């Protein structure tokens, strides 16, 4: 029996993954622009972001986007450094073995 099957059915594993992410939801997110409470907070996929457990995105009524992230401190810092840098972010896609790289 494979590892996944020992953890439950597909539906149970999906529910466990959602619960794990939901447990990291910030109780409150404050807008970086105007300081107001952000009411709309959504999880962001962390697939491929080693060391990042969860990222939350909040959209304030003033139009400012605010992020919250948790995970290993160096990975979280690297994430925020990338967001705040003056360089343009480039998204890419590749196979697990590193081949087939393409810019999206």
N, C-alpha and C positions, 0 to 999 in steps of 0.2 A: 504494500500500500504506500502511495506517495505521501510526501510531507503535507501537501495541501489537503488531501483527503482526511488526514488525521486531525486537521484543524476544523473540519466540518464541511457541510455542503457549500456550494458556491454562494448561495444566498446568505448563509451564516458568515462566511468569510467576508462578503461585501458589507454586511451589517457590522462586523467587528472593525473593519477598516474605517467605516463612517463614524463609528463610536470613538475610535482612537483619534481621529481628526477633530471631531466635535469636542472632545475633552481638552483640546488646546485652544478652543475659541476664547479670545479675550473677553473678559466681562464687560469691558468698556474700551472703546477706541476713540481717542481724541484727535481731531483734525489738526494736522501740522500747519495748516494755513490760518484758520480763524480761531482755533481752540475749542470749537463746539464739539459736542458728543456726536459721533458718527453713528447713524442708525442702521445703515445698510452695510453689513459685513459679510463677505463671501469668502469661502476657501478657494485657494489657488493650487493647482496641481504642482507638486514638488518632484514629479518624476524626472530623474536625471540630475537632481540637485543634491549631490552627496553631502550628508551632514545636516541637511535641512529637514526637520520633521513636519513643519506646517508653515504655511504662509496664508495670511488673511489680508484681504483688500477691502478697504472701506471707501465709499464714495460719499463725501459730505455734500450737504445742500448748497454750499458755496462753490462747488465744482472741483475742489481739491481732492486728490487721491492720496490715501494714507495706507501704508503697509504695516503689518505686524508679522514677525517671523520668530520661530523658535527652533532650536536644534543646537548643534555644537557651536560654541561662541565664535570660532574662527570662520565657520561656514556662514553664520548669520552676518558677521561683519563683512565678509566678502560679498554677500548678497546686497547689503546696503551700500557698500562702496561702489558696486556696479550700477546701482540705481542713481547714485549721486554724482557719478563721474560725468565729465563733459563729453565723453565719447559716445558714439551711437552704439546701442546694443545690437548685436547680430544674432539671430536665432539660426540654429542649424539642426540637422537631423543626420543620424548615422546608425548603422547596425551595431549590435552589441559588441561585435569583434572589432569595431573601429573602421570597417570598410564602408564604402557607399556613402561618404560624407557629401552633403549638399546643403547649401544655404537656402533658408526658407524665406 
